[in-house]
Amino acid sequence: MTRLIFWDVDTLYDFMKPDGKLYVGGSEDIIPAVKALTDFAHANHIPIVASADNHELTDPEISDSPDWKSTFPPHCMRGTPGQLKIAETQLQNPLVIEPELQDPALLAQQVLAHRGDFLLNKRAVDVFTNANVPALLQALKPQAIVLYGVATDFCNRYALEGLLRALPQVDLYLVSDAVRAIVPEEGERLIAGWKERGIRLVTTRQIVEKGVLDRHLPGRAVAPAR
């Protein structure tokens, strides 16, 4: 059982940098926060599960006439610099898990034997379209998950809602100063709703300086079930 994992949502060049193909407004401002979270995770031997758009032109959401709801302009295209994670959130020895279904038992063995982070490639907004997410979660059995990245009203939303369904007893934390939304008002509405549903809002400083996660860290007392 893994006490704590960090869940990095799509901190990729095309989303995080102003010259990216699908820049999420304000994302460059959260780079110091996502770097601090990445550094904290690695320093404390906390595995990071990161999702990454890895598109081809034939993917259903890619369109030259996007509606900005279910279709978007080409972005994070496979083999391009924009698809790569920014330098500040680089993973350590990542186990790359492609979207196509693997044998769950064999994948679980790989996950449990792995010493490093995990990279979930995806070809749609929802990380759970990667058919191997359930097997990864079943192998890790996290007690707590800390989520951050972009965008609050799209990829973050699908990740959080999927985790709420898949792991209803797990403590879920959203790092409020390490997320950005495409539509800020929608992001604020979603965050307020998640708070009402029990997702805990924390700041980067609370994590790295104030010890809000101490009870979940390796070597600390096991957190009581809620």
N, C-alpha and C positions, 0 to 999 in steps of 0.2 A: 504493500500500500504506500502510495506517495502522499505525504502530508500536504504538499503545496506545489502547484505549478503556476507559472506565469503564461498568459495567453496573449500573444502578440498578434494583433489583427492587421495584416496587410501594410506594414510600415515599409512600403516600396517607393522607389524613386518617383514613379509616375503620379503617385498620390501625395507624396510628402514635399516635393520641391516645386517652386513656382513655375519652372519651365517643364514640368512633367506633363504627360499627355492628358491626365485627368486630375489635376491638382485640386485637393480639397482645401478650401480657403482656411488659412490660419494654421495649416498643418506644420509649416516650417517653424512656427512658434513653439510647438510641443516637442521638437527634437531634443532639447536638453532634458526634458522629462523622460522621454522614452529611452534615452541613453542612460540616464541615472537608474531607471528600472532594469535595463539590460545588465548594467554593471553590477547592480545589487544582486540580481538573480545568479549571475556567474560567481560572484564572490561568496555567496552563501549556498552554492551547490543546489540551486533550485532549477529544475528543468524548465526550459521555455518551449512551449508549443506555439509555433508561428504558422499563420496561414499566408498564402501568397497566390494572388491571381496569376495565372500562367496561360494566357489566351492564345487561340488561333483565330483567324478571320472567320472561320466557319462556326464559331461559338454563337449560340442564339442571342446572347446579350450584346454582341458587337454589331453596330449599325452605323452607316453613314448618315442616316436620318433618325437619330435617337429620340426617344420620348423622355429620357432622363428618369424613367421610373423602372422599366424592365429592360431597356436597351440604352447603350452608351456608345460614344465614339471609341475607336480602337485605342486600347491602353494595355499596359502590362503584357505586351506581346512576347511570346516565347522567343528567347534568343536576343532580345533587345536590352540595352542598358536600363531602360525604364522599368523592366520587370524585376530588377534586382532589389534586394533590401538595401536601405541606406547604410552607410558605414557605421553609424552610431548604434544600429540594432543587429549587427552581424551575429550569427549564431556560432556556437562552439560545437564542432564535430556533429553537424546535424544529420539525423537519419531522415532522408527524403522519402516521403510517402505520396505516391501519385494517386490520382482519383480512382483508377480502376480497382475493382474489388480484388483483394488478395485473400489467401486462405487465412481466416481469423486466428487459428491456432499457431500457424507459422509466424504471422505478424506479431502475435503476443510474445512469442519466444524472442523475436528480434528486439522488441521494445524493452522487455525485461532485462535483456543482456546488454542493452545499449548504455553507454556512458557519454551523454551529451544531450543536445537539444533535438527537437523534432520539427520538420518542415512539411506542412500539408499543402501541396499544390492543389489548386482548384481552377475550374473553368467557368465558374458562376459565382454570383454574389454570396451564396450560402455555402459556408465551409462544410456543412453536412452533406453537400452533394459529392464530397469526397467519401466514397463508400466505406473507407477504412477508419473513419473517425470513431464509430462505436467500439471497434476492436481496440483502438488505441486507448480510449477512456477505460474500457474494461480492464486492460492490462495495468494501467497506471493507478486506477482506483484513487483518485485524488480526494483529499478531505476539504481542500480549499483551492479556489482558482482566482487569480488576479488578472483582470482583462484590461487592455488598453489598445490604442491604435485608431484606425480610421476605416470607414466613416461611421459615426454614431448611428445615422439613420439608414444605413445599408448593411455593410458587412458586419459591423459590431452588433447591430440589431439581430441579424440572423444567428450569429454566434451565441449571443446571450440567450435568446429564446430557445435555441437548440440545447444549450447546456441546462437551462431550467427544466426542460422536458426530460433530458437524458439523466440528469443527476439532481433530482429534487432535494436531496438531503445535504448537498455540498454547500459550503459557505462560498458565495460568489461576491467578489469585490470588483467594483468599477473605479478606475483611477480617473477622477473627474477632470484633472488638469492635464491628462495625457490622451485625450480624445478630441476629435473635431467632427462636426457634421457638415454635410453638403448644404442642408437647409438648417441654419442654426435654431430656428424656432421649433422645428420638428425634433431636433436633438434634445432641446430642453424638455419638450413634452415627454419624450420617451424616457429620459433619465428620471423625471418625476414619477412616472408610472413604475419604473423598475424599483425605485426606492420604496414605493408603497408595497411592492411584492417581495420585499426582503433583501434585495441586492444592496450591499453595503457600499456607500460612496466614501472613498478615501482620496487623499492627495498623495502625490509623489513624496512630499516631505514627510508625511505621516508614516510612509513605508520605510524610507531610507534613514530617517533621523529619529522618529518618535517610537519605533518599535511596535507599531500596530499589529504586525504579523508575527511577533515573537513566539506566540504559542503554537504557531504552525511550522516554525523552522526546524530543520533536522537537529536532533539532539535536545530539543526542548520537550517539556511535558506534553503529552497527547491532549489535544483540545477536546473538551467534552462535546458530545453530540447535542445538536440543538433540537 
